[in-house]
């Protein structure tokens, strides 16, 4: 039965990676794969010799000797445990996405557009790279990419130039998301899973991530496509809410508040995110009421926004397919973890892989090779980084803030930039600008690879300081 479950997982994974070829949204195979994997576990419970207790992070070797009722009870407890851990991530993402949509409801991101005061291509490149790096650390790399490409479409007419900017935005956004606990789904998973803390994550990864963004942008600055001036699209005379800047700073501040709330209260991050969402939503409702709905030009808003609750409107705009995809993929990986498959794979990987580079484990005892973690980064470009990190949570049992977890956060977060399908930021940019897979492979992938390797080398230096 284990072979059947692995086959189902591989087939589901293949369907996810071939999403654009088979024209089936990746959330569908993710959900089907999750349901079938757990159904196979329930039907073949008597045939499994071992079980992985996620709470104790240990294999139960005597699982086969338990009575059927005890096995069913253990399976239900494990399923509930994984659903709880997965729900923590999903509720956190729902809150963050809703706050971002509320900001957009008030046209808050137009404030960012006003930063672009130059027509020089290289300066605009650096402005967008730095904005992507900073914004992705605050509002996550997926959302930052959506926001910046939307702004880019309003100021750059020539699509051939615009897709170059989009490519560098993907690299910068993924680099920015890697050093923040709320910047990338995978980093959030490690943070919520109590594998990394905010202070150590920033300490380990800020410099490597910064170099991962800066080196590709610096190299691109010398490419012919970024020479000269741009034809800037003049902004149309659009009436915007006079609260746009207020909601931008309030929303971003509320998201940044979440790690602080966790450090003070030691409650899970989703609790702080719900508090932040409640505060932002309160101001949004007040500002959108008829009494306060005057625009900055003194006129009353007359579009659909004025007739809807901003919270309800924002909730209708969030990426629910992404949430369901994360649910499916994380619970499918949990099925493999529960049978001890990932645990066994980790052991065999450490035994068979050549121990190259500096060891991750402190203290001189045998540990996980840097090469393994770098390959995880390369793998995240080919496959989705979410299941790879989910698998690593089940494969390795190092304590909180071990260098391994920080290196995994860096590799999985930035490695996806090497292919356009390798990260959520890349996939959304591909959809928004219709970027060709092979164009990205020829023009951008090598820049992402250089940045990834420079950042990885910087990490190896940085960790000696901790």
C-alpha positions in Angstrom: 0.0 0.0 0.0 3.0 2.3 0.6 3.9 1.9 -3.0 0.4 2.9 -4.1 0.5 6.0 -1.9 3.9 7.1 -3.3 2.6 6.5 -6.8 -0.5 8.6 -6.2 1.8 11.4 -4.8 4.1 11.3 -7.8 1.2 11.3 -10.3 -0.4 14.2 -8.4 2.9 16.1 -8.3 3.4 15.5 -12.0 -0.1 17.0 -12.7 0.8 20.0 -10.6 4.1 20.7 -12.5 2.4 20.3 -15.9 -0.5 22.6 -14.9 -0.1 24.8 -18.0 0.3 21.9 -20.4 -2.7 19.9 -19.3 -4.9 23.0 -18.6 -6.0 21.8 -15.1 -5.5 24.2 -12.2 -2.9 22.8 -9.7 -5.4 23.0 -6.8 -7.4 20.1 -8.3 -4.6 17.4 -8.4 -3.4 18.7 -5.0 -6.8 18.1 -3.3 -7.4 14.8 -5.1 -3.9 13.6 -4.2 -4.5 14.5 -0.5 -7.8 12.8 -0.3 -6.6 9.6 -2.1 -3.4 9.3 0.0 -5.3 9.5 3.3 -8.0 7.1 2.0 -5.3 4.6 1.1 -3.9 5.0 4.6 -7.3 4.3 6.2 -8.0 1.3 4.0 -4.5 -0.2 4.4 -3.9 0.6 8.1 -3.3 -3.0 9.1 -0.5 -3.4 6.5 1.8 -0.6 7.8 4.6 -1.8 10.1 5.4 1.7 11.5 3.9 5.1 12.2 5.4 8.5 12.6 4.2 10.4 15.7 4.4 14.0 14.6 3.8 15.4 18.1 6.8 13.5 19.5 8.7 13.5 16.1 9.5 9.9 16.5 8.8 6.6 14.8 6.4 4.1 16.5 8.1 0.8 15.6 5.5 -1.2 17.5 2.6 0.2 15.4 1.9 -3.2 13.8 1.3 -4.8 17.2 -1.5 -2.3 18.1 -5.2 -3.2 17.9 -7.2 -1.9 15.0 -9.2 0.5 17.2 -5.9 1.9 18.6 -4.5 2.4 15.1 -7.7 4.2 13.9 -7.6 6.4 16.9 -3.9 7.2 16.3 -4.5 7.9 12.6 -7.4 10.3 13.5 -5.3 12.1 16.0 -2.4 12.5 13.5 -4.8 13.7 10.8 -6.2 16.3 13.2 -2.7 17.3 14.3 -1.7 18.0 10.7 -4.9 19.8 9.9 -4.4 22.0 12.8 -0.8 22.9 11.8 -1.9 23.4 8.2 -4.8 25.6 9.2 -2.5 27.8 11.2 -0.7 28.6 8.0 -3.9 29.0 5.9 -5.6 31.3 8.4 -2.5 33.4 8.6 -2.3 33.7 4.8 -6.1 34.6 4.6 -5.6 37.4 7.1 -2.5 38.8 5.3 -4.2 38.6 1.8 -7.3 40.3 3.1 -5.3 43.2 4.6 -3.5 43.6 1.3 -6.8 43.7 -0.6 -8.2 46.3 1.8 -5.2 48.5 1.1 -5.8 48.0 -2.6 -9.5 48.8 -2.1 -8.5 52.3 -1.0 -5.9 52.5 -3.9 -3.2 52.6 -1.3 -0.5 51.2 -3.6 -0.8 54.3 -5.8 1.4 55.9 -3.1 4.2 53.5 -4.1 3.8 54.5 -7.8 4.6 58.1 -6.8 8.1 57.0 -5.9 9.1 56.6 -9.5 10.3 60.1 -10.5 12.9 59.2 -13.1 12.9 58.0 -16.7 16.3 56.2 -16.7 15.9 52.5 -17.2 18.6 51.5 -14.7 17.2 53.7 -12.0 13.7 52.3 -12.5 15.2 48.8 -12.3 16.8 49.5 -9.0 13.7 51.2 -7.6 11.5 48.2 -8.5 14.1 45.7 -7.3 14.5 47.4 -3.9 10.7 47.9 -3.6 10.2 44.2 -4.4 12.8 43.2 -1.8 11.3 45.4 1.0 7.6 44.9 0.2 7.9 41.1 -0.1 9.3 41.0 3.4 6.3 42.8 4.7 3.3 41.7 2.5 4.8 38.4 1.1 6.5 37.9 -2.2 3.4 36.8 -4.1 1.5 39.9 -3.2 4.5 42.2 -3.7 4.9 40.8 -7.3 1.2 41.4 -8.1 1.4 44.9 -6.8 4.6 45.9 -8.5 3.7 44.4 -11.9 0.4 46.2 -11.7 2.2 49.4 -11.1 4.7 48.6 -13.9 1.9 48.0 -16.4 0.7 51.6 -15.7 4.1 53.3 -16.3 5.9 51.2 -18.9 4.3 51.0 -22.4 6.7 48.6 -24.1 5.9 45.0 -23.1 9.3 43.7 -24.3 11.0 45.9 -21.8 8.4 45.4 -19.1 8.9 41.6 -19.0 12.6 42.2 -18.3 11.6 44.3 -15.3 9.1 41.6 -14.3 11.9 38.9 -14.4 14.1 41.0 -12.0 11.1 41.7 -9.8 10.6 37.9 -9.4 14.2 37.5 -8.3 14.0 40.4 -5.9 10.7 39.4 -4.4 11.8 35.9 -3.7 15.0 37.1 -2.1 13.1 39.6 0.0 10.6 36.9 1.1 13.4 34.6 2.3 14.6 36.6 5.3 11.2 37.6 6.7 9.0 35.2 8.7 6.0 36.6 6.8 7.7 37.1 3.4 7.2 33.6 1.9 4.8 30.7 2.5 7.8 28.4 3.1 9.4 30.7 5.6 6.1 31.2 7.3 5.8 27.4 7.5 9.2 27.1 9.2 8.4 30.0 11.6 4.9 28.7 12.6 6.4 25.2 12.8 8.8 26.5 15.5 11.9 25.8 13.4 13.1 29.4 13.2 12.7 32.6 15.2 12.4 36.1 13.7 15.6 37.5 15.1 17.8 34.6 14.0 16.1 34.4 10.6 16.9 38.0 9.9 20.4 37.7 11.3 21.2 34.7 9.2 19.5 35.6 5.9 19.3 39.4 5.5 22.8 39.7 4.0 22.6 36.6 1.8 19.1 37.6 0.6 20.3 41.2 -0.1 23.1 39.9 -2.2 20.8 37.5 -4.0 18.8 40.5 -5.1 21.6 43.0 -5.7 24.0 40.9 -7.8 21.4 40.0 -10.6 20.2 43.7 -10.6 23.8 44.9 -10.8 24.6 42.6 -13.7 21.3 43.5 -15.5 22.2 47.2 -15.2 24.9 46.6 -17.8 22.7 44.8 -20.2 21.7 46.7 -23.4 18.0 46.4 -22.7 18.4 48.7 -19.6 20.3 51.4 -21.3 18.7 54.8 -22.0 15.5 56.3 -21.0 11.9 54.9 -20.7 8.8 56.2 -22.3 6.7 56.7 -19.1 3.0 56.4 -19.4 1.4 59.5 -18.0 -1.0 58.7 -15.1 -4.7 59.1 -16.0 -6.6 61.7 -14.0 -8.1 59.3 -11.6 -10.0 60.2 -8.4 -8.7 58.2 -5.5 -9.6 58.0 -1.9 -8.0 60.6 0.3 -7.3 57.8 2.8 -5.1 55.8 0.4 -1.8 56.7 2.1 -3.3 56.2 5.5 -4.6 52.7 4.7 -1.2 51.8 3.1 0.8 52.6 6.1 -1.8 51.2 8.5 -2.1 47.9 6.6 1.7 47.4 6.3 2.2 48.4 9.9 -0.4 45.9 11.0 1.3 43.1 9.2 4.7 44.0 10.6 3.1 44.1 14.1 2.4 40.3 13.9 5.9 39.0 14.7 6.1 41.5 17.6 2.7 40.2 18.9 4.1 36.7 18.8 7.3 37.6 20.6 5.3 39.3 23.4 2.5 36.9 23.9 4.0 33.6 22.6 0.7 32.9 20.8 0.7 31.4 17.3 1.1 34.1 14.5 -2.4 33.6 13.1 -3.8 35.1 16.3 -1.8 38.3 15.8 -2.8 38.4 12.1 -6.5 38.2 13.1 -6.0 41.1 15.5 -4.3 43.1 12.8 -7.0 42.3 10.3 -9.6 43.4 12.8 -7.9 46.7 13.4 -7.4 47.4 9.7 -11.0 46.3 8.9 -12.4 48.7 11.6 -10.7 51.7 10.0 -11.7 50.5 6.5 -15.4 50.4 7.5 -15.2 53.8 9.1 -13.4 55.4 6.1 -15.8 53.8 3.6 -19.0 55.0 5.3 -20.9 57.7 3.5 -19.9 60.2 6.1 -16.2 59.8 5.3 -16.3 58.7 1.6 -15.2 62.1 0.2 -12.2 61.7 -2.2 -9.1 63.8 -1.9 -10.7 66.1 -4.6 -13.8 66.7 -2.4 -16.3 64.6 -4.5 -18.2 61.5 -3.2 -17.2 58.1 -4.5 -19.7 56.7 -7.0 -18.2 53.4 -8.0 -19.0 49.9 -6.7 -16.6 50.5 -3.8 -18.9 53.0 -2.2 -21.8 50.4 -2.2 -19.9 47.5 -0.6 -18.4 46.7 2.7 -14.6 47.0 2.1 -14.0 43.8 4.2 -16.6 41.8 2.2 -15.3 43.2 -1.1 -11.7 42.3 -0.1 -12.5 38.8 1.0 -14.1 38.2 -2.4 -10.8 39.2 -4.1 -8.4 37.0 -2.2 -6.7 34.0 -4.0 -8.8 31.2 -2.6 -7.4 28.7 -5.2 -3.9 29.3 -3.7 -5.3 28.6 -0.2 -6.9 25.3 -1.3 -3.7 24.3 -3.1 -1.7 24.8 0.1 -4.2 22.7 2.0 -4.0 19.9 -0.5 -0.3 19.8 -0.9 0.5 20.1 2.8 -1.9 17.4 3.9 -0.6 15.1 1.1 2.9 15.5 2.4 1.6 14.9 5.9 0.3 11.5 4.7 3.9 10.5 3.6 5.3 11.8 6.8 2.8 9.8 8.9 3.9 6.5 7.4 7.6 7.3 8.1 8.4 7.6 4.4 10.0 11.0 4.6 11.8 10.0 7.8 13.3 7.0 6.0 14.1 9.0 2.9 16.0 11.6 5.1 18.1 8.8 6.7 19.0 7.2 3.3 19.7 10.6 1.8 22.2 11.4 4.6 23.9 8.0 4.3 24.2 8.0 0.5 24.9 11.7 -0.3 28.6 12.7 -0.3 29.3 15.0 2.6 30.5 18.0 0.8 31.0 21.5 2.2 30.6 22.6 5.7 28.4 20.5 7.9 25.1 22.0 9.1 25.2 20.4 12.6 27.2 22.3 15.1 29.6 20.5 17.3 31.5 18.5 14.7 29.2 15.4 14.5 27.9 14.2 11.2 25.1 16.2 9.8 23.3 17.3 6.6 25.5 18.3 3.7 25.3 21.8 2.3 25.0 20.1 -1.1 21.7 18.5 0.0 20.2 21.9 1.0 21.5 23.5 -2.3 19.9 20.7 -4.3 16.7 21.4 -2.4 16.9 25.0 -3.7 17.4 23.7 -7.3 14.5 21.3 -6.8 12.3 24.2 -5.8 12.8 25.7 -9.2 11.6 22.5 -10.9 8.9 21.6 -8.4 6.9 23.8 -6.0 8.9 24.9 -2.9 6.0 24.4 -0.5 5.9 20.6 -0.6 9.7 20.5 -0.5 9.8 22.5 2.7 6.9 20.5 4.1 8.9 17.4 3.3 12.0 18.8 5.1 9.9 19.4 8.2 9.2 15.7 8.3 12.7 14.6 7.2 14.9 16.5 9.7 14.6 16.8 13.5 17.1 19.6 14.2 16.2 22.0 17.1 14.8 25.5 16.6 17.2 28.0 15.0 19.6 25.3 13.8 21.5 26.6 10.8 19.9 23.8 8.7 16.4 25.5 8.9 17.8 28.9 7.9 19.7 27.4 5.0 16.5 25.6 3.9 14.6 28.9 4.2 17.1 30.6 1.9 17.5 27.8 -0.6 13.8 27.0 -1.0 12.8 30.7 -1.0 15.3 32.0 -3.6 16.0 28.8 -5.6 12.5 29.0 -7.2 13.6 32.1 -9.1 15.7 30.0 -11.5 12.6 28.9 -13.4 9.4 30.9 -13.8 7.3 28.0 -12.6 9.5 27.6 -9.5 7.8 30.1 -7.3 4.4 31.6 -6.7 5.8 35.0 -7.6 7.0 33.6 -11.0 3.7 31.9 -11.7 1.7 35.0 -11.1 4.1 37.1 -13.2 3.8 34.6 -15.9 0.0 34.9 -15.9 0.0 38.7 -15.7 2.5 39.4 -18.4 2.1 36.1 -20.5 5.9 35.5 -20.1 7.1 32.5 -22.1 8.8 29.8 -20.1 11.7 29.4 -22.5 12.2 33.2 -22.8 12.6 33.3 -19.0 14.9 30.3 -19.1 17.2 32.1 -21.7 17.1 35.6 -20.3 16.5 35.5 -16.6 17.4 32.1 -15.2 21.2 32.6 -15.3 20.8 35.9 -13.4 18.8 34.1 -10.8 21.3 31.2 -10.6 24.2 33.7 -10.0 22.3 35.5 -7.3 21.3 32.2 -5.6 24.9 31.0 -5.5 26.4 34.3 -4.3 23.7 34.4 -1.5 24.4 30.8 -0.6 28.2 31.5 -0.3 27.3 34.6 1.8 25.2 32.4 4.1 28.1 30.0 4.7 30.2 32.9 5.8 27.4 34.5 7.9 26.6 31.4 9.9 30.2 31.3 11.2 29.3 34.5 13.1 26.4 32.9 15.0 
